Amino acid sequence: MSALKTAADIDATNLSSKAGQGQQAPGGGAHVPGGGAKLGLAGWLRWMWRQLTSMRVAILLLLLLAVASLPGSLFPQEPQAPERVDEYFTTYPRLAPWLERLGFFDVFNSPWFAAVYLLLFTSLIGCIVPRVRVHWRALRAQPPRVPRSFQRFPVREERTVTESRPAVEASIMAALKGRYRAAVTAEGITAERGYLRESGNIVFHLSLIGILLSLAAGQLYSYRGQFIVVEGESFANSVVDYDTFDPGTFFDPDLLEPFTFTLEKFESEFTVDAQARDFAATVGVTEPDGTTRREVIKVNDPINTGGANVYLMGNGFAPKITVRDGAGEVAFAGAVPFLPQDALYTSKGVIKVPDVSVGEQLGLTGAFLPTAMMAEDGSGAYSAHPQPDAPLMVLTLWAGDLGLDEGVPQNVYVLDTDDMRQVYEEAPDGSPGSADGGQQPVTLFLGPGDTVELPEGLGTVTFESLPRFVGLDLRYDPTLPYLLGSSVAAMLGLFASLFVPRRRLWVKLADTPDGGTSVSGAALARGDDPGLARDLARVLKNAGTPADPAPSTARTQDRAGSATEQNATTPAGHHPARKGH
């Protein structure tokens, strides 16, 4: 904490600095007048530590941390969106490998980001610990001594009152009580206020350390996962049920809370011009103790279960499909999520049918259109609205080896056609290729309840029903309460450090021949404090009854730095006209 200096303190500092020229450096190196000092290893380490723990470097590191975070918003991040990173490699094949080497696809886990983070953390601790020690000593110490002379203070006041010195002293101490920390000394009354300003400053910096610790602990002990749930189906909080799962470094997946919930219903609202109005997912939650409850998840309105927040991230349609093979056996039955590609919910999806009893494995890929419309030029179908007013699936057929038996993981939304063939059929009359007996790819059009027979005796496909699905994002971070508390404390500490005035006030008392008391006071503030003169006048006004009807004067400092006079008995808050010297 930087102490306020009185005029006497300033003089003493100047004298000591002049007398100290030509002394030896603390590290043992001799000072050369007009030159530097010899620094050994210990001296250089001490110098580097002082630079690192200075407020200037701490602010620079804080700015550097903000700049280092920018790539995290400019480039896709592997933990949050691995598919976008893959897309970036496809779009920018030359630039992407360099960005990956530099850690731009996982900024917050990169070594250079951790280095800035740790340097800032060290700088804050090294900066604030000495200040806490100094501030603690200042809180326990007596207010600063009364200066020998008040003549050099820009804010001072003198008056004579009829009361005796003990009575005046008691009145002034009563006026200071509750506002100042005051003490009576042999030289006079000394008082100081504004310790909350430095306390707020310290709380602010300690809170920054708390924020950094909370963020670091959150990376180590949290987890995050994404998954898709179809209407009528359930999700259990286990690693195998997540589509993607990203645990913290020290998080043990065996500690997952065993809660479950079922997606009972999903509702969406759109305007006529396809603008989204509301999304709501109604889920039934079963806690580890067996209790159940019903919750509604909305955009930016998550639910909390098992200590984790569950957010609604996306939604779409999951047509329920049944595929029978050439022998009439059910080879596939279930809901297949089709991922929306635009605001009209034109969706793409893949149906893989590996469990056929006869013939080749099948793959169906294509689009789902919630409100299907045919283009006027006959080029194809499109969706006119997000709501399922006229749902239609448009699929193409592939046959062969899906590659699922090789044990290599596959993307469920991508069909690997390396070992498959696209199934063709004869082009009907009037279509391209019909004149020469050409072939065209098989295209299936299915609405809810439709069954289509596949060519070559491959079986049938039935569009059973149209449930919805939601994409949910579950985040568990036990440090969130500490992060919130540290953030609130930082704001309160910052407000105190900015708005609490720091003032020192001194009063000297002397007996007069007629039994009264001569009162002189002075005040000093850190920086510009327009309320300083009013505060001094308030304290001295309570000293007693003026002995001389002629007003005494109070010296204040105007904006130009010149001394002006004002009536000592003027009420606080009123400003008489100024007189120039």
C-alpha positions as CSV (number, residue, x, y, z in Angstrom):
1,M,0.0,0.0,0.0
2,S,1.4,3.4,-1.0
3,A,1.2,5.7,1.9
4,L,0.0,9.3,1.7
5,K,2.8,11.8,2.2
6,T,2.6,14.9,4.3
7,A,4.7,17.9,3.6
8,A,7.1,16.9,6.3
9,D,7.3,13.4,4.9
10,I,8.1,14.8,1.5
11,D,10.9,17.0,2.9
12,A,12.4,14.0,4.8
13,T,12.3,11.8,1.7
14,N,14.1,14.5,-0.4
15,L,16.8,14.8,2.3
16,S,17.3,11.1,2.7
17,S,17.6,10.6,-1.1
18,K,20.2,13.3,-1.4
19,A,22.2,11.9,1.6
20,G,22.0,8.4,0.1
21,Q,24.0,9.2,-3.0
22,G,27.2,7.3,-3.3
23,Q,26.1,4.4,-1.0
24,Q,26.6,0.8,-1.7
25,A,24.0,-1.3,-3.6
26,P,22.1,-3.8,-1.5
27,G,23.5,-6.6,-3.5
28,G,27.0,-5.7,-2.6
29,G,28.0,-4.1,-5.9
30,A,29.5,-0.6,-5.6
31,H,27.6,2.3,-7.0
32,V,29.5,4.6,-9.3
33,P,28.2,8.2,-9.3
34,G,26.2,8.6,-12.5
35,G,26.6,4.9,-13.3
36,G,25.0,1.5,-12.3
37,A,25.8,-1.3,-9.9
38,K,27.4,-4.7,-10.4
39,L,24.8,-7.4,-10.1
40,G,25.6,-11.0,-9.4
41,L,23.3,-14.0,-10.1
42,A,21.3,-13.3,-6.9
43,G,20.9,-9.7,-7.9
44,W,19.7,-10.5,-11.4
45,L,17.2,-13.1,-9.9
46,R,16.0,-10.5,-7.4
47,W,15.6,-7.9,-10.2
48,M,13.6,-10.4,-12.4
49,W,11.4,-11.3,-9.5
50,R,10.7,-7.6,-8.8
51,Q,9.8,-7.0,-12.5
52,L,7.5,-10.1,-12.6
53,T,5.7,-9.1,-9.4
54,S,5.2,-5.5,-10.4
55,M,1.7,-4.2,-11.2
56,R,2.8,-3.1,-14.6
57,V,3.9,-6.6,-15.7
58,A,0.8,-8.1,-14.1
59,I,-1.4,-5.9,-16.3
60,L,0.6,-6.7,-19.4
61,L,0.3,-10.4,-18.6
62,L,-3.5,-10.0,-18.2
63,L,-3.7,-8.3,-21.6
64,L,-1.5,-11.0,-23.1
65,L,-3.8,-13.7,-21.7
66,A,-6.8,-12.0,-23.3
67,V,-4.9,-11.8,-26.7
68,A,-3.8,-15.5,-26.3
69,S,-7.5,-16.5,-25.9
70,L,-8.5,-14.9,-29.3
71,P,-7.5,-18.0,-31.4
72,G,-9.9,-20.0,-29.4
73,S,-12.8,-17.9,-30.9
74,L,-11.3,-17.6,-34.3
75,F,-10.5,-21.3,-35.0
76,P,-12.6,-24.4,-34.2
77,Q,-11.5,-26.2,-31.0
78,E,-10.9,-29.9,-31.0
79,P,-12.6,-30.6,-27.5
80,Q,-15.8,-28.7,-28.5
81,A,-16.1,-29.3,-32.2
82,P,-13.9,-32.0,-33.7
83,E,-16.0,-32.3,-36.8
84,R,-15.3,-28.6,-37.6
85,V,-11.6,-29.2,-37.1
86,D,-11.8,-32.0,-39.7
87,E,-13.7,-29.7,-42.0
88,Y,-11.0,-27.0,-41.6
89,F,-8.3,-29.6,-42.6
90,T,-10.3,-30.3,-45.7
91,T,-10.8,-26.7,-46.6
92,Y,-7.3,-25.5,-45.8
93,P,-5.0,-28.5,-46.2
94,R,-1.8,-26.4,-46.1
95,L,-2.6,-24.0,-43.3
96,A,-4.3,-26.5,-40.9
97,P,-1.2,-28.6,-40.1
98,W,0.7,-25.5,-39.0
99,L,-2.2,-24.3,-36.9
100,E,-2.3,-27.7,-35.2
101,R,1.4,-27.6,-34.5
102,L,1.0,-24.2,-32.9
103,G,-1.9,-25.5,-30.7
104,F,-4.5,-23.2,-32.3
105,F,-7.1,-26.0,-32.4
106,D,-6.8,-26.6,-28.7
107,V,-5.8,-23.2,-27.4
108,F,-6.6,-23.6,-23.7
109,N,-4.6,-26.8,-23.3
110,S,-1.6,-25.5,-25.3
111,P,1.8,-25.1,-23.6
112,W,2.1,-21.4,-24.5
113,F,-1.3,-20.5,-23.1
114,A,-0.4,-22.4,-19.9
115,A,2.9,-20.5,-19.6
116,V,1.1,-17.1,-19.8
117,Y,-1.5,-18.4,-17.3
118,L,1.1,-19.5,-14.8
119,L,3.2,-16.3,-15.2
120,L,0.1,-14.2,-14.5
121,F,-0.8,-16.4,-11.5
122,T,2.8,-16.1,-10.1
123,S,2.8,-12.3,-10.7
124,L,-0.4,-11.7,-8.9
125,I,0.6,-13.8,-5.9
126,G,4.0,-12.1,-5.7
127,C,2.4,-8.7,-6.1
128,I,-0.4,-9.1,-3.5
129,V,1.3,-11.0,-0.7
130,P,3.6,-8.1,0.3
131,R,0.7,-5.6,0.0
132,V,-1.4,-7.7,2.4
133,R,1.4,-7.7,4.9
134,V,1.9,-3.9,4.7
135,H,-1.8,-3.3,4.8
136,W,-2.2,-5.5,7.9
137,R,0.5,-3.5,9.7
138,A,-1.1,-0.2,8.7
139,L,-4.5,-1.4,10.1
140,R,-2.9,-2.1,13.5
141,A,-0.7,1.0,13.6
142,Q,-1.7,4.4,15.0
143,P,-2.8,7.0,12.4
144,P,0.1,9.1,11.1
145,R,1.7,11.7,13.4
146,V,0.6,15.3,13.3
147,P,2.8,17.5,11.1
148,R,4.8,20.3,12.7
149,S,3.2,23.0,10.4
150,F,0.0,23.2,8.4
151,Q,1.1,26.1,6.3
152,R,2.0,24.0,3.2
153,F,-1.3,22.1,3.2
154,P,-3.7,23.3,0.5
155,V,-6.8,22.4,2.7
156,R,-6.6,23.9,6.2
157,E,-8.7,25.9,8.6
158,E,-8.3,27.9,11.8
159,R,-10.8,29.2,14.4
160,T,-11.1,30.1,18.0
161,V,-13.9,28.8,20.2
162,T,-15.1,29.7,23.7
163,E,-15.0,26.1,25.1
164,S,-12.1,24.7,27.1
165,R,-9.5,22.5,25.5
166,P,-10.8,19.2,27.0
167,A,-14.4,20.0,25.8
168,V,-13.2,20.8,22.3
169,E,-11.1,17.7,22.2
170,A,-14.1,15.6,23.2
171,S,-16.3,17.3,20.6
172,I,-13.9,16.7,17.7
173,M,-13.4,13.1,18.7
174,A,-17.2,12.6,18.7
175,A,-17.4,14.2,15.2
176,L,-14.7,11.9,13.9
177,K,-16.2,8.7,15.5
178,G,-17.7,6.3,12.9
179,R,-16.0,8.1,10.0
180,Y,-12.3,8.2,10.9
181,R,-9.9,6.1,12.9
182,A,-8.6,8.8,15.3
183,A,-6.2,9.1,18.2
184,V,-5.2,11.8,20.6
185,T,-1.4,12.5,20.8
186,A,0.8,15.1,22.5
187,E,1.0,17.0,19.2
188,G,-2.8,17.0,18.6
189,I,-5.5,14.8,17.1
190,T,-4.7,12.6,14.2
191,A,-7.3,10.8,12.1
192,E,-7.4,8.7,9.0
193,R,-10.1,7.0,6.9
194,G,-10.3,5.1,3.6
195,Y,-8.6,1.8,4.7
196,L,-11.5,0.1,2.8
197,R,-10.0,1.5,-0.4
198,E,-6.8,-0.5,0.0
199,S,-8.8,-3.4,1.4
200,G,-10.9,-3.4,-1.7
201,N,-7.8,-3.3,-3.9
202,I,-6.4,-6.3,-2.1
203,V,-9.8,-8.2,-2.3
204,F,-9.9,-7.4,-6.0
205,H,-6.5,-9.0,-6.6
206,L,-7.1,-11.9,-4.3
207,S,-10.4,-12.5,-6.2
208,L,-8.4,-12.6,-9.5
209,I,-6.3,-15.3,-8.0
210,G,-9.5,-17.1,-6.9
211,I,-10.8,-16.8,-10.5
212,L,-7.6,-18.3,-11.9
213,L,-7.6,-21.1,-9.4
214,S,-11.2,-21.9,-10.1
215,L,-10.6,-22.0,-13.9
216,A,-7.6,-24.2,-13.4
217,A,-9.5,-26.6,-11.1
218,G,-12.4,-26.6,-13.5
219,Q,-10.2,-27.9,-16.2
220,L,-8.9,-30.6,-14.0
221,Y,-12.0,-31.9,-12.2
222,S,-14.8,-31.2,-14.6
223,Y,-16.3,-33.2,-17.5
224,R,-18.4,-32.4,-20.5
225,G,-20.4,-34.7,-22.8
226,Q,-22.8,-34.5,-25.8
227,F,-25.5,-36.9,-26.8
228,I,-28.7,-37.3,-28.8
229,V,-31.9,-38.5,-27.3
230,V,-35.0,-39.5,-29.4
231,E,-38.5,-39.0,-28.1
232,G,-39.6,-42.0,-26.0
233,E,-36.0,-43.1,-25.4
234,S,-33.8,-42.7,-22.3
235,F,-30.2,-41.6,-21.5
236,A,-28.1,-43.0,-18.6
237,N,-25.2,-40.9,-17.2
238,S,-22.5,-43.4,-18.2
239,V,-19.6,-43.0,-20.6
240,V,-21.0,-45.5,-23.1
241,D,-24.2,-43.5,-23.5
242,Y,-22.3,-40.3,-24.6
243,D,-21.7,-39.5,-28.2
244,T,-18.6,-37.5,-27.1
245,F,-17.2,-37.4,-23.6
246,D,-14.4,-35.0,-22.5
247,P,-13.3,-35.6,-18.9
248,G,-10.9,-33.3,-17.0
249,T,-7.3,-34.5,-16.3
250,F,-8.1,-35.7,-12.7
251,F,-11.7,-36.7,-13.2
252,D,-12.5,-40.3,-12.7
253,P,-15.4,-41.5,-14.9
254,D,-16.3,-44.1,-12.3
255,L,-17.5,-41.2,-10.2
256,L,-20.3,-40.3,-12.6
257,E,-23.6,-39.8,-10.8
258,P,-26.0,-42.6,-11.9
259,F,-29.0,-40.5,-12.9
260,T,-31.2,-41.1,-16.0
261,F,-33.8,-39.2,-17.9
262,T,-36.3,-39.9,-20.6
263,L,-37.2,-37.5,-23.4
264,E,-41.0,-37.5,-23.2
265,K,-41.8,-34.7,-25.7
266,F,-40.2,-32.0,-27.7
267,E,-42.1,-29.0,-29.0
268,S,-41.0,-26.2,-31.3
269,E,-42.6,-23.0,-32.5
270,F,-41.9,-21.1,-35.7
271,T,-43.4,-18.1,-37.3
272,V,-45.0,-18.2,-40.8
273,D,-41.7,-17.0,-42.3
274,A,-39.8,-19.8,-40.6
275,Q,-38.4,-17.8,-37.7
276,A,-37.8,-19.8,-34.5
277,R,-39.9,-18.7,-31.5
278,D,-39.4,-21.4,-28.9
279,F,-38.0,-24.8,-28.2
280,A,-38.9,-27.0,-25.2
281,A,-37.8,-30.5,-24.3
282,T,-39.9,-32.2,-21.5
283,V,-37.9,-34.9,-19.7
284,G,-38.5,-37.2,-16.8
285,V,-35.5,-37.3,-14.5
286,T,-34.7,-40.1,-12.2
287,E,-32.1,-39.2,-9.5
288,P,-29.6,-41.7,-8.0
289,D,-31.9,-42.1,-4.9
290,G,-34.8,-43.2,-7.1
291,T,-36.8,-40.0,-6.9
292,T,-38.3,-38.8,-10.2
293,R,-39.4,-35.4,-11.4
294,R,-40.4,-33.7,-14.6
295,E,-38.3,-30.9,-16.1
296,V,-38.4,-28.7,-19.1
297,I,-35.2,-27.8,-20.9
298,K,-35.2,-24.6,-23.1
299,V,-32.5,-22.7,-24.9
300,N,-30.3,-20.9,-22.4
301,D,-32.4,-22.4,-19.6
302,P,-30.7,-25.7,-18.5
303,I,-31.7,-28.1,-15.8
304,N,-29.5,-29.3,-13.0
305,T,-29.2,-33.0,-12.1
306,G,-26.4,-34.9,-10.4
307,G,-24.5,-31.7,-9.9
308,A,-24.4,-31.1,-13.7
309,N,-26.1,-28.6,-16.0
310,V,-27.9,-30.0,-19.0
311,Y,-28.3,-27.6,-22.0
312,L,-30.4,-27.8,-25.1
313,M,-28.0,-27.5,-28.0
314,G,-30.0,-28.7,-31.0
315,N,-32.9,-30.6,-32.3
316,G,-34.2,-32.3,-35.4
317,F,-36.2,-35.2,-36.8
318,A,-35.5,-38.9,-36.3
319,P,-37.7,-41.0,-38.7
320,K,-38.5,-44.4,-37.4
321,I,-37.5,-46.9,-40.1
322,T,-38.0,-50.7,-40.6
323,V,-35.9,-52.5,-43.2
324,R,-36.6,-56.1,-44.2
325,D,-34.1,-58.1,-46.2
326,G,-34.8,-60.3,-49.2
327,A,-36.0,-63.2,-46.9
328,G,-38.6,-60.9,-45.3
329,E,-36.7,-60.8,-42.0
330,V,-36.4,-57.6,-40.0
331,A,-32.8,-56.4,-40.6
332,F,-33.1,-53.0,-39.0
333,A,-35.7,-51.2,-36.9
334,G,-35.3,-47.9,-35.1
335,A,-35.3,-44.2,-35.2
336,V,-32.5,-42.6,-37.3
337,P,-31.6,-38.9,-36.5
338,F,-31.3,-36.7,-39.6
339,L,-29.1,-33.7,-39.0
340,P,-30.6,-30.3,-40.0
341,Q,-28.6,-28.4,-42.7
342,D,-30.4,-25.1,-42.8
343,A,-33.1,-23.0,-41.1
344,L,-35.8,-24.9,-42.9
345,Y,-34.6,-28.2,-41.4
346,T,-33.6,-29.8,-44.6
347,S,-31.8,-32.7,-43.0
348,K,-29.3,-35.4,-44.1
349,G,-29.0,-38.9,-42.6
350,V,-27.7,-42.4,-43.2
351,I,-29.3,-45.7,-42.5
352,K,-26.9,-48.7,-42.2
353,V,-28.3,-52.2,-42.4
354,P,-25.6,-54.7,-41.6
355,D,-27.7,-57.6,-40.1
356,V,-29.2,-59.1,-43.3
357,S,-30.0,-62.8,-43.3
358,V,-29.5,-63.1,-47.1
359,G,-27.8,-61.0,-49.8
360,E,-25.6,-58.0,-49.4
361,Q,-25.5,-55.4,-46.6
362,L,-27.5,-52.3,-47.4
363,G,-26.9,-48.6,-46.9
364,L,-29.5,-45.8,-47.5
365,T,-28.4,-42.1,-47.6
366,G,-30.4,-39.0,-48.4
367,A,-32.5,-36.2,-47.1
368,F,-35.5,-35.6,-45.0
369,L,-37.8,-32.6,-45.8
370,P,-40.3,-31.5,-43.1
371,T,-42.6,-29.7,-45.5
372,A,-41.8,-31.1,-49.0
373,M,-42.4,-29.0,-52.1
374,M,-41.4,-29.9,-55.7
375,A,-39.4,-27.4,-57.6
376,E,-41.3,-25.8,-60.6
377,D,-38.6,-26.8,-63.0
378,G,-38.8,-30.4,-61.8
379,S,-35.2,-30.4,-60.6
380,G,-36.2,-32.0,-57.2
381,A,-37.8,-31.4,-53.9
382,Y,-37.1,-28.9,-51.1
383,S,-38.4,-28.0,-47.7
384,A,-40.6,-24.9,-47.4
385,H,-41.0,-24.7,-43.6
386,P,-39.4,-26.3,-40.5
387,Q,-42.6,-27.8,-39.2
388,P,-43.5,-31.4,-40.4
389,D,-46.6,-30.4,-42.4
390,A,-45.7,-32.6,-45.4
391,P,-42.8,-34.8,-44.4
392,L,-40.9,-36.7,-47.0
393,M,-37.7,-38.8,-47.1
394,V,-35.7,-39.0,-50.3
395,L,-33.1,-41.8,-50.2
396,T,-30.6,-43.5,-52.5
397,L,-29.7,-47.2,-52.2
398,W,-26.3,-48.8,-51.8
399,A,-25.4,-52.5,-51.5
400,G,-22.2,-54.3,-50.5
401,D,-19.8,-54.3,-47.5
402,L,-20.4,-51.5,-44.9
403,G,-17.0,-52.2,-43.4
404,L,-18.4,-52.5,-39.9
405,D,-16.9,-56.0,-39.4
406,E,-13.3,-54.7,-39.6
407,G,-13.5,-53.2,-36.1
408,V,-12.6,-49.7,-37.2
409,P,-14.9,-47.0,-35.7
410,Q,-17.1,-45.2,-38.2
411,N,-19.0,-42.0,-38.2
412,V,-22.7,-42.9,-37.9
413,Y,-23.6,-39.9,-40.1
414,V,-21.3,-40.9,-43.0
415,L,-21.7,-43.9,-45.4
416,D,-18.4,-45.5,-46.4
417,T,-19.0,-46.6,-50.0
418,D,-15.5,-47.8,-50.8
419,D,-16.7,-51.5,-50.9
420,M,-20.3,-50.8,-51.9
421,R,-22.1,-50.2,-55.2
422,Q,-24.9,-47.9,-55.9
423,V,-28.0,-49.7,-57.0
424,Y,-29.5,-48.8,-60.3
425,E,-32.8,-49.5,-62.1
426,E,-34.1,-49.1,-65.6
427,A,-35.1,-45.5,-66.4
428,P,-38.8,-45.2,-67.0
429,D,-40.2,-43.9,-70.3
430,G,-39.8,-40.1,-70.7
431,S,-36.9,-39.9,-68.3
432,P,-33.2,-39.3,-69.3
433,G,-31.7,-42.5,-70.7
434,S,-35.1,-44.1,-71.3
435,A,-34.7,-43.9,-75.1
436,D,-31.6,-46.1,-75.2
437,G,-32.6,-48.4,-72.3
438,G,-30.4,-46.6,-69.9
439,Q,-30.1,-47.0,-66.1
440,Q,-30.6,-44.5,-63.3
441,P,-29.8,-44.6,-59.6
442,V,-32.6,-46.0,-57.4
443,T,-34.3,-43.1,-55.6
444,L,-36.9,-43.8,-52.8
445,F,-39.6,-41.4,-51.8
446,L,-41.3,-42.2,-48.5
447,G,-43.9,-40.4,-46.4
448,P,-45.0,-41.6,-42.9
449,G,-46.7,-45.0,-43.2
450,D,-45.2,-45.7,-46.7
451,T,-43.5,-49.0,-47.6
452,V,-41.3,-49.2,-50.7
453,E,-40.0,-52.5,-52.3
454,L,-36.3,-52.5,-53.1
455,P,-35.1,-53.7,-56.5
456,E,-33.1,-56.9,-57.1
457,G,-35.1,-58.6,-54.3
458,L,-33.1,-56.7,-51.6
459,G,-36.2,-56.3,-49.4
460,T,-38.4,-53.4,-48.3
461,V,-38.2,-50.1,-46.4
462,T,-41.1,-48.8,-44.3
463,F,-41.4,-45.2,-42.8
464,E,-43.1,-46.1,-39.6
465,S,-43.4,-42.7,-37.7
466,L,-41.7,-39.4,-37.1
467,P,-40.4,-38.8,-33.6
468,R,-38.2,-35.8,-32.8
469,F,-34.7,-35.8,-31.3
470,V,-32.7,-33.3,-29.2
471,G,-29.0,-32.7,-28.9
472,L,-28.0,-32.2,-25.2
473,D,-24.8,-30.9,-23.7
474,L,-24.0,-31.9,-20.2
475,R,-21.4,-30.0,-18.2
476,Y,-20.2,-30.8,-14.8
477,D,-17.9,-28.2,-13.1
478,P,-17.7,-28.3,-9.2
479,T,-15.8,-25.0,-9.2
480,L,-18.6,-22.8,-10.6
481,P,-19.8,-21.6,-7.1
482,Y,-16.2,-20.6,-6.3
483,L,-15.9,-18.9,-9.7
484,L,-19.1,-16.9,-9.1
485,G,-18.1,-16.0,-5.6
486,S,-14.6,-14.8,-6.8
487,S,-16.2,-12.8,-9.6
488,V,-18.6,-11.0,-7.2
489,A,-15.9,-10.3,-4.7
490,A,-13.7,-8.9,-7.5
491,M,-16.4,-6.5,-8.5
492,L,-17.1,-5.4,-4.9
493,G,-13.4,-4.9,-4.3
494,L,-13.0,-2.9,-7.5
495,F,-15.9,-0.6,-6.5
496,A,-14.4,0.0,-3.1
497,S,-10.9,0.7,-4.5
498,L,-12.4,3.2,-7.0
499,F,-15.0,5.1,-4.9
500,V,-13.9,5.0,-1.3
501,P,-12.1,8.3,-0.5
502,R,-8.7,8.1,1.3
503,R,-8.2,11.0,3.7
504,R,-6.0,12.1,6.5
505,L,-7.0,14.8,9.0
506,W,-5.1,16.6,11.8
507,V,-6.2,19.0,14.5
508,K,-4.1,21.1,16.8
509,L,-5.5,22.7,20.0
510,A,-4.0,25.5,22.0
511,D,-5.4,27.4,25.1
512,T,-6.1,31.2,24.6
513,P,-5.6,33.8,27.4
514,D,-9.4,34.3,27.8
515,G,-10.0,30.6,28.6
516,G,-11.0,29.6,25.1
517,T,-9.3,27.3,22.6
518,S,-7.5,28.0,19.4
519,V,-8.3,25.3,16.8
520,S,-6.3,24.7,13.6
521,G,-6.8,21.8,11.3
522,A,-5.5,20.4,8.0
523,A,-6.5,17.6,5.7
524,L,-4.9,15.6,2.9
525,A,-6.3,13.2,0.4
526,R,-4.9,10.9,-2.3
527,G,-5.6,12.6,-5.6
528,D,-8.3,15.1,-6.3
529,D,-11.0,15.0,-3.6
530,P,-13.7,17.7,-3.9
531,G,-15.2,16.7,-0.6
532,L,-12.1,17.1,1.5
533,A,-12.6,20.8,2.5
534,R,-16.2,20.2,3.4
535,D,-15.2,17.2,5.6
536,L,-12.6,19.4,7.5
537,A,-15.2,22.2,7.9
538,R,-17.7,19.7,9.2
539,V,-15.3,18.4,11.9
540,L,-14.2,21.8,13.0
541,K,-17.7,23.2,13.0
542,N,-18.4,20.8,15.9
543,A,-15.5,22.0,17.9
544,G,-17.5,24.7,19.7
545,T,-18.9,28.2,19.6
546,P,-16.8,30.7,17.7
547,A,-15.3,33.3,20.1
548,D,-15.0,36.1,17.4
549,P,-18.1,37.0,15.4
550,A,-15.7,37.8,12.5
551,P,-15.4,34.7,10.3
552,S,-12.1,32.9,10.3
553,T,-10.8,31.5,7.0
554,A,-10.2,28.1,5.5
555,R,-7.6,27.6,2.9
556,T,-8.5,25.4,-0.1
557,Q,-7.0,24.8,-3.5
558,D,-8.8,25.6,-6.7
559,R,-8.3,23.8,-10.0
560,A,-5.5,26.1,-11.0
561,G,-3.6,25.3,-7.8
562,S,-4.0,28.8,-6.2
563,A,-5.1,29.3,-2.6
564,T,-8.6,30.8,-2.0
565,E,-10.5,31.8,1.0
566,Q,-14.0,30.7,2.1
567,N,-16.1,31.5,5.2
568,A,-15.3,28.9,7.9
569,T,-18.9,29.0,9.0
570,T,-20.3,28.3,5.5
571,P,-22.5,25.2,5.6
572,A,-21.1,22.1,3.8
573,G,-22.1,21.9,0.2
574,H,-22.3,25.7,-0.4
575,H,-19.5,27.3,-2.4
576,P,-19.0,31.1,-1.9
577,A,-17.4,33.2,-4.6
578,R,-13.6,32.8,-4.9
579,K,-11.1,35.6,-4.4
580,G,-7.9,35.6,-6.3
581,H,-4.7,36.7,-4.6
